[in-house]
């Protein structure tokens, strides 16, 4: 992945301050002399990015019976209905 051409550690607080003043994204981009889509992409990335210090919770295992061979197995996804053996044979 290429490094960013912007120093977001410096720009993020400026963007937050300008948005906190009630400016629109287009006005923020204009004030920082950046493209509007760049600011929108960064805000979208910040919404998706995992927060520091938060742990990702592993999904709970679901007890299932295979629809093909009726063998009991555990799976994390609610969409898997075949045991690993039967899935390998498909």
C-alpha positions, 0 to 999 in steps of 0.5 A: 500500500502506498503511503498517503500524500497527506499528513492525516495526523496533522489534518484530522484535527483541522478537519474536525475543527472546521466541521465542528464550526458547522462548515460543509465538507465542500467548504472544509475541502476548499479551506484546506485546498484539497479535493472534496472527494479526498475529504469524503474518503477520509471521513468514510475511512475514519468511520470504518477504521477500528478504534485503538484499544477495542478488541474484535469479538469472535463470533459465537459458535453455533451447534448444527447438524449437517443437512447431508450426513446429519453429523453434529458440528460447530460453525461460526457462520449462521449460513453454513449448513454442511459439515466440513467433510461434506463441504469438501466433497461438494 
